[in-house]
Amino acid sequence: YKFFEFDALNPNRLVFWDGSMLSIRQCNDFSVVYEYPLSDNVLLNIDYYNNEMLTYSNGHLYVRDFLNGTLLKDIPYSYDASYWYNRCLLIDHSIVSFMGVIYFIN
C-alpha cells in the first residue's frame, strides 16, 4: 500500500490506499466501511476532524472530501510534494509545510 493508518477518530478502522482505490475497513473483521477510486500521485495526510484529505498530483495540491473523494479545492503548487522536504499537511482548513502556513482553505 502507498498509504495506510488508523482512523484518528475511530481506532477500530483502518485506512488503506493502493494508488488507485482508497478503502476504510473495520479492524475486527476487515469489512469495508466505504471505498472509492483515488488516483492522485500522493496521499499526503487526512484531517479526520474535518473529514478532509490532502493529495498531490502533477503540480497541484488537492483538498478532497475524505468520505467520498470529491474535490473541494485545487491549489497550484510549484514544488514536488512527494519529496519529504516539500511535503505539506492539512490541519484545520490550512495547508502547512516546513516553511510555515502556505494556504488557508477558508
DORODO-396549 format. One record per residue (C-alpha): residue number from 1; residue in one letter; x, y, z. Coordinates in pm, whole numbers, padded with zeros to 5 digits, always signed. Example, Ala and Ser with C-alpha at 12.3 -4.5 7.8 and 13.67 -1.06 7.14 Angstrom:
+-----+--------+--------+--------+--------+
: num : residu :     px :     py :     pz :
+-----+--------+--------+--------+--------+
:   1 :      a : +01230 : -00450 : +00780 :
:   2 :      s : +01367 : -00106 : +00714 :
+-----+--------+--------+--------+--------+
This chain:
+-----+--------+--------+--------+--------+
: num : residu :     px :     py :     pz :
+-----+--------+--------+--------+--------+
:   1 :      y : +00000 : +00000 : +00000 :
:   2 :      k : +00112 : +00356 : -00071 :
:   3 :      f : -00067 : +00484 : +00242 :
:   4 :      f : -00218 : +00319 : +00548 :
:   5 :      e : -00302 : +00433 : +00900 :
:   6 :      f : -00560 : +00402 : +01174 :
:   7 :      d : -00852 : +00643 : +01169 :
:   8 :      a : -00768 : +00905 : +01434 :
:   9 :      l : -01131 : +00941 : +01545 :
:  10 :      n : -01219 : +00574 : +01529 :
:  11 :      p : -00918 : +00350 : +01604 :
:  12 :      n : -01127 : +00044 : +01512 :
:  13 :      r : -01094 : +00149 : +01147 :
:  14 :      l : -00800 : +00129 : +00906 :
:  15 :      v : -00748 : +00349 : +00603 :
:  16 :      f : -00574 : +00191 : +00302 :
:  17 :      w : -00476 : +00345 : -00031 :
:  18 :      d : -00308 : +00142 : -00304 :
:  19 :      g : -00263 : +00426 : -00553 :
:  20 :      s : -00596 : +00377 : -00724 :
:  21 :      m : -00854 : +00290 : -00456 :
:  22 :      l : -00899 : +00426 : -00103 :
:  23 :      s : -01078 : +00200 : +00141 :
:  24 :      i : -01175 : +00229 : +00504 :
:  25 :      r : -01214 : -00105 : +00681 :
:  26 :      q : -01319 : -00230 : +01023 :
:  27 :      c : -01028 : -00381 : +01216 :
:  28 :      n : -01228 : -00662 : +01376 :
:  29 :      d : -01347 : -00831 : +01055 :
:  30 :      f : -01176 : -00627 : +00778 :
:  31 :      s : -01516 : -00544 : +00629 :
:  32 :      v : -01537 : -00240 : +00400 :
:  33 :      v : -01697 : +00067 : +00559 :
:  34 :      y : -01660 : +00261 : +00235 :
:  35 :      e : -01425 : +00282 : -00059 :
:  36 :      y : -01386 : +00489 : -00374 :
:  37 :      p : -01136 : +00549 : -00655 :
:  38 :      l : -00849 : +00789 : -00581 :
:  39 :      s : -00584 : +00817 : -00849 :
:  40 :      d : -00369 : +01113 : -00739 :
:  41 :      n : +00007 : +01059 : -00713 :
:  42 :      v : +00045 : +01104 : -00336 :
:  43 :      l : -00192 : +01100 : -00040 :
:  44 :      l : -00023 : +01344 : +00197 :
:  45 :      n : -00248 : +01330 : +00500 :
:  46 :      i : -00603 : +01308 : +00632 :
:  47 :      d : -00770 : +01558 : +00863 :
:  48 :      y : -01017 : +01324 : +01033 :
:  49 :      y : -01169 : +01603 : +01243 :
:  50 :      n : -01286 : +01791 : +00933 :
:  51 :      n : -01332 : +01489 : +00700 :
:  52 :      e : -01081 : +01626 : +00451 :
:  53 :      m : -00763 : +01491 : +00299 :
:  54 :      l : -00473 : +01643 : +00110 :
:  55 :      t : -00336 : +01482 : -00204 :
:  56 :      y : -00079 : +01586 : -00463 :
:  57 :      s : -00059 : +01521 : -00836 :
:  58 :      n : +00123 : +01693 : -01123 :
:  59 :      g : +00190 : +02034 : -00967 :
:  60 :      h : -00136 : +02060 : -00773 :
:  61 :      l : -00239 : +02010 : -00413 :
:  62 :      y : -00594 : +01880 : -00388 :
:  63 :      v : -00816 : +01910 : -00083 :
:  64 :      r : -01073 : +01630 : -00105 :
:  65 :      d : -01369 : +01516 : +00097 :
:  66 :      f : -01249 : +01216 : +00298 :
:  67 :      l : -01588 : +01043 : +00292 :
:  68 :      n : -01623 : +01027 : -00087 :
:  69 :      g : -01313 : +01177 : -00255 :
:  70 :      t : -01494 : +01477 : -00402 :
:  71 :      l : -01260 : +01762 : -00498 :
:  72 :      l : -01306 : +02061 : -00267 :
:  73 :      k : -01007 : +02277 : -00362 :
:  74 :      d : -00738 : +02272 : -00634 :
:  75 :      i : -00421 : +02463 : -00542 :
:  76 :      p : -00128 : +02501 : -00783 :
:  77 :      y : +00195 : +02403 : -00605 :
:  78 :      s : +00532 : +02461 : -00772 :
:  79 :      y : +00723 : +02204 : -00564 :
:  80 :      d : +00711 : +01826 : -00585 :
:  81 :      a : +00518 : +01733 : -00270 :
:  82 :      s : +00625 : +01371 : -00298 :
:  83 :      y : +00966 : +01468 : -00155 :
:  84 :      w : +00974 : +01484 : +00226 :
:  85 :      y : +01116 : +01838 : +00239 :
:  86 :      n : +00832 : +01974 : +00022 :
:  87 :      r : +00563 : +01774 : +00199 :
:  88 :      c : +00252 : +01953 : +00321 :
:  89 :      l : -00012 : +01874 : +00582 :
:  90 :      l : -00376 : +01972 : +00601 :
:  91 :      i : -00455 : +02094 : +00951 :
:  92 :      d : -00789 : +02255 : +01036 :
:  93 :      h : -00854 : +02403 : +00690 :
:  94 :      s : -00493 : +02521 : +00648 :
:  95 :      i : -00212 : +02375 : +00444 :
:  96 :      v : +00118 : +02391 : +00627 :
:  97 :      s : +00468 : +02293 : +00524 :
:  98 :      f : +00813 : +02302 : +00680 :
:  99 :      m : +00826 : +02663 : +00557 :
: 100 :      g : +00511 : +02755 : +00751 :
: 101 :      v : +00148 : +02807 : +00653 :
: 102 :      i : +00119 : +02826 : +00277 :
: 103 :      y : -00257 : +02836 : +00223 :
: 104 :      f : -00577 : +02893 : +00417 :
: 105 :      i : -00868 : +02695 : +00271 :
: 106 :      n : -01149 : +02915 : +00408 :
+-----+--------+--------+--------+--------+
